[in-house]
Amino acid sequence: MIGLNMNRRTAWLMTSCAAIGLFATTSVQAQATASQDQVEEIVVTGSYRRSLEKAIDMKRENVGFSDSIVATDVANFPEQNLAEALQRMPGVTIERNKGLGGRVSVRGLPAEFTFVTINNLATASGSGGRDVEFDIFASEVVQQVTVQKSPRASDEEGGIAGAINISTARPFDYSGRKLVASAEGAYNSISEKTDPKVAFLASDTWGDWGGLVSFSAARRTNRTDSNSGINFRPMFRFLEAGGTRAAQAASVLARDAGVVVKDVRNRDETGRIIFQDKVGDRAYLNTQDQWGGTASLQYKPSANFDIAFDLMVGGYEATEDQYDAAAYSASSRSTLETIHAYDKTTLSQYNMVVLRDVSYTATQHEMLSKEQINKTDYVQFGTELNWHGETWKLHGLAGYSGAEKTLDYSNLKHVAYAPSRTRWTAKGGETVKSANPASIDMYNSPSKYLFEAYETSLEKIKDDKYAAQVDFTKEFDFSFFPALKTIQVGARYTDKSKERQYGALNIQGPSAGSTAWLNTRTMADSQLTPIDQLVPGGEYSIRDITWSQISNEYARKTFRYAGFKTPYTPGDYYKVDETVTSLYAMADLGFDVGPVPVAVNGGVRYVDTSVTSSGYHQIQTPTGGTTYTPAPVSSDGSYNKLLPSLNFTADLTDSITLRGAASKTLMRPALTDLAYKRTASWNSFRFTDGNPNLKPTFAEQWEVGLEKYLPEGGLLAVSYFDKKIEGVVRQALTGTVKNVTKYNANGTVDGVYDFDVYQPVNQEGSYKVNGVEMVAIVPFGLFFEPLKGFGINANYTILDSSLTGQSIIKVPTPPVGLADKAYNVTLFYENERFQARVSYNYKDKYVEGIGYEMYPIWRSGYGQTDMSVSYNLNDHVQLSLEGINITDETTKGYTMDPSFPTMDEKSGRRFSLGLRVNF
C-alpha cells in the first residue's frame, strides 16, 4: 500500500481535515434543536427500472446537462470494472484492450478530455496522463456516477468532453441497517477458465452516527489471440540505407512495380511507397487480481448538518504473458528481393503505392516471450462537511488521492535472419517461405533462432493529489430583485505531483556484463512448449497454425542470474509538481417568462496554476564522455485564466423542459508532456522531449436541448452541442540531432542516422466539434398494457469535427481518439421477481495513432452485445446470469483503408453465474 510521508502537503492536508472536524464538533450545539429527520432513502435494490427513474429525477433537478447511474447496493453494476458500467450512459463510450474496458471517453472525444473525480477529489490512478485507468477500480464499491456535460463555476475545472463524478456509499444513504453480499463465477470462452468474484456491503446507523464498509475482490483470466502489428513502413527505410541495400531496393521497385525513385532523400516521395513493417501472430494470457474497499463514518445530528469521513483503498495486479511469432520485414540486413503484388489504385489520391506481397532478402524472424507485471495500489481519503441554516449553506472538503504503479517488463528475444515472403491477408498478414533456397519455416525451425537478448525494464510511477475546498451559499429574498435566489462563493486549492523512475537492462549472459549466450545459444537449447499449452484454451484461434516457444516462467528462472536487478536510469527520471488556486462566484436566478418558469445559474471561476518540472540532464565530461547532472534540473511554468459559465432551464410545460448552457473550460496537458526529459524511439529514428511551458487546451462551448419527461421514469431528449477548441497539444518537429549511431540489440551497429526531435506544443488556431445527442428511455407499458415491465433505454451521439490530423504528407485525419458516432441500446424487462436486459454498445471507427506522422491507423468500429438475467428467489436472495460479448465480436484495425488490416484480435465471450443476498 502507498506509504505517506510527513511532507508539507501531508501536514497541510491533516491540518485541513482537523480544522473541518474541529469546526464540526463546535457547531453541533447550534443544531441541537434542529429537526432529526433523515434524508429520503434512495435504495433501488435489484431494480434496473427504478435505478433509471432515480437517475432521471437527478437529471431533471440539475440546471446543467448531466446523466447519472445509480447503484446504491453492491453488485448492481454487473460489468467487469467501472469503465464497462459507464458505457450504458448517454454519450459515454469506452476503449477496449484485449476484451476489457479501460479508458472512458465522453461524446466521442479523446479520453484525455474527460475529467474524473471520486467524492469530489481528482482521482489518481498511476497513468502518465490526465486520463484515468478505470480498469483498476471495482464497480461494486461505487454508489453513484454522474457525467456533468456542462460545467458550473463551482465545479473543478477540467473536462472539455465532460466530468465524471463518482460517489461511494455513506451510511445515511440507507434508512437503517443494510447487509448485502454476492458471489459469482465467470467463465471465458477462449481461456476456458472460471474466475471468482465476491463482494459485500455492511451499513448501519445508531442515533446521530453511522458507519459503512464495502469490499469487492475479483480475478479475471482472459486469453486473447491476435494477428497484428501489420503497419505501413515507408520505403525510405531501405532507400536511405545506402550501398547495395538501397540500390537493390530501387532496382526491384523499377523492375517489378514500375516505380522509379527520383530522389531517395525526398521523404515526400519515398514516404508514399509502402511495404509491411512487421507481421505477428500473438497469444496473450492476461490474469488480473482486483480488489477494492470503502469505509465511511458519518455524523448527522440533524437534517441541517453532517460530516463524513470517507476512505477508499484498492489494489490491482495484472500479469500479461505474450507469446509472439513475428517477422520484421524492415530489418537492418534486408531489402527487397521480389515484388509479387502491388497496389497503385486504392490510395492513388495520395500518390501512394502499396506493396501488398513481397519477398525480402533477410527478414528478421523473431520469437518473443514477453511478460509484463502491472501492480497498482491506490488510496483515497477525505472529509466533507455540509451545514445549512434557513438561508445559508456551508460546504467544505479536504482530501488526498494517491496511486503507486510498478511495471516490470521482460522480453526474451531469439532471432533468425533468412529470406521470406510477407503479404497482407483479408484479416491481417502472414509470412511464409519464399522461393529463395535459404528461406525457412519460421514457425518450426527452433535451431535457426539465436539468442539475442533478455530485455528487461522497470518503471515506477507515484501519483499524489491533495485538495481542499470551502464555499458558502446565501439565499436572498429581495423585493427589488425577486429573481435573485442565491449567491455562492468559494475557493479550492489543489496540489498534484507525479514522479516517474525508469530503467532498462539487457541480459546477454549468465552473469553481469557477460555476452556468453549472444549468437551461440539457440532457442532449441531451452525448454519449448507448444502454444496451446503456454496459454489455456487450446489451439490458436485466428489462423490454422501452431508453434512452440519458451515460457515466461522458464525465462525468468533461467535468464535472470542471481542478484539481478534492473537499475533506474537518471536520464529517464522526471517529477512534475502542479499547484492550482481557484476562486469562484456564481448566482442562481429564478423568474417567469409569461407562463414559463426559468431557472438560471451563472458564474465565473478564476484559476491560477504553477508548474515545476524536474529531471536529470545529460552533460559532457572533460574526457569526452557523458554523464548526468548531480541533481535534478528544474523548469517552471505558469498560467492563469478566467472561466465563465451559464446554465438555464425553462419548464415549457409540466413535462417538457428546454435546457441550455454555455461556458469556457480547459483540460490541462498530461503531466508526462510537461516532464523535463528526453526519450528515444530508436525504431522510429526520433527523440521526444517534454515541454514544461505547455498551456492547457481551452474550449468555448454551448449546448441547447429539449427534454420530454414521461411517466414511470420515461424520457425523450435531444440536444445540440458546439465546442470551439484551441491550444490542442500535438507532437511537433522542433529540431534534428545529426549523426546518431543506432545499435542492434546484439551490440552491432545498425547505422548512423539523423534523428528528429519532437516536442508536445500547443497548436496554433482552433477547430470546432459539434454534434447531436439523443436519448430515449421508454417503458412500453405506457402505450400498451400487456407490455408493462418491458422498456428501452437508448442513446445516440453524432459528431462532426473541422480538425485535420498531423499527417506530414497531408492525408486528411480527424483528431486522434475522436469517433463520429456512438450509440447504446438496452432492452429490458422486469417484474417483482424477474429481470432481463440485453444491451448493445457501439463506437464508430477512430484514429488511434498516426504511423511515422504520416499514415492514420484506424481502430475499426466495434459493437458488443451483453446480457443480464436475474431472479429473486425470495425477498432476500437473487440469482443472476450475465454474459459479456455474447456474440464473440473481434477487434479490428487498419491503416488508411480496410484493405490494409493491422489487427484481428479475439478475446472471447464471458459468462458469469452469481448469487446475491440482501438484508
Helices and strands as residue ranges (DSSP letters): H 8-27, G 29-31, H 48-61, E 66-70, H 82-86, E 92-97, E 100-106, G 111-113, E 114-118, E 121-122, G 134-136, G 139-141, E 144-148, E 162-167, G 171-173, E 178-188, E 194-206, E 209-228, E 232-234, H 236-239, H 243-257, H 267-270, E 273-276, E 278-302, E 305-328, E 336-343, G 348-350, E 353-388, E 392-424, E 429-432, G 446-448, E 450-475, E 484-507, G 523-525, E 529-530, H 531-534, E 548-549, H 552-559, G 570-572, E 574-593, E 596-615, E 618-620, E 626-628, E 633-651, E 656-667, H 671-674, E 678-681, G 682-684, E 686-689, E 697-710, G 711-713, E 714-726, E 729-743, E 749-762, E 766-779, G 780-782, G 785-787, E 790-801, E 821-830, E 834-843, E 846-851, E 855-859, E 862-872, E 877-884, E 890-895, E 901-906, E 910-918
